[in-house]
Amino acid sequence: MIKPKVFVVQPVFEEALEELRLIADIEIFPQIDRMMQKEEIIKAVRRNEYLFTLGDTVIDADIINENPDLKGERAAIGHETCRPHTRQS
């Protein structure tokens, strides 16, 4: 079975990454001293099906529309939350 590709936008607990690795191929933003810039998120979204983000990362229509195969983004601590997208033209 092919696992979905997930990009992790910011540092998260290793325990969460271990759980995510069971169901997805993950790529993690390597910088821990800063947040991703919009251009970096756009590059990452082009090669992944999901974005794993926390509340302070802004994901706007420009980012979403970069990948027609993007299935969802956003994670909430302590919740099983993934927000699906509708394309904007």
C-alpha positions in Angstrom: 0.0 0.0 0.0 1.3 3.4 -0.9 1.4 5.8 2.0 0.3 9.4 1.5 3.0 12.1 1.5 2.8 14.5 4.4 4.9 17.6 4.9 5.4 18.7 8.6 5.7 22.4 8.6 7.2 23.0 12.1 8.7 21.1 15.0 6.4 18.6 16.7 6.9 16.0 19.4 8.8 12.9 18.3 5.9 10.8 19.6 3.6 12.4 17.1 6.0 11.9 14.2 6.3 8.2 15.2 2.6 7.8 14.9 2.4 9.7 11.6 5.2 7.5 10.2 3.0 4.5 10.6 0.5 5.8 8.1 2.4 8.3 5.9 5.7 9.1 4.3 6.7 12.3 6.0 9.0 15.2 5.2 9.9 17.6 8.0 11.0 21.2 7.7 14.5 21.0 9.1 14.8 24.5 10.7 13.8 24.8 14.3 14.8 28.4 14.8 12.2 30.0 12.4 8.9 29.5 10.8 8.6 28.6 7.1 8.2 31.4 4.6 5.3 31.3 2.2 7.6 30.5 -0.8 9.0 27.5 1.1 5.6 26.2 1.9 4.6 26.5 -1.7 7.5 24.4 -2.8 6.7 21.8 -0.2 3.0 21.6 -1.0 3.8 20.9 -4.7 5.4 17.5 -3.7 3.0 16.4 -0.9 -0.6 15.4 -0.5 -1.1 16.8 3.1 0.4 19.5 5.2 0.7 18.9 9.0 0.6 22.4 10.6 -0.3 23.9 13.9 -2.4 27.0 14.4 0.2 29.7 13.8 1.1 28.7 10.2 -1.0 30.6 7.7 -2.1 28.4 4.8 -3.9 30.6 2.2 -5.5 30.1 -1.2 -2.2 30.8 -3.0 -0.6 27.8 -1.2 -3.6 25.5 -1.5 -4.0 26.2 -5.2 -0.4 25.2 -5.9 -1.2 21.5 -5.7 -4.5 20.2 -7.2 -3.9 16.9 -5.4 -3.6 18.5 -2.0 -6.1 16.6 0.2 -5.9 18.5 3.5 -4.0 20.5 6.0 -3.9 21.4 9.7 -3.5 19.4 12.8 -4.9 20.2 16.2 -3.1 19.0 19.3 -5.3 16.4 21.1 -7.8 16.1 18.2 -8.0 14.2 15.0 -8.5 17.1 12.7 -7.7 17.4 9.0 -9.4 20.1 7.0 -10.1 19.2 3.4 -9.9 21.9 0.8 -12.1 23.3 -1.9 -10.2 25.0 -4.7 -10.5 28.7 -5.3 -10.2 30.1 -8.8 
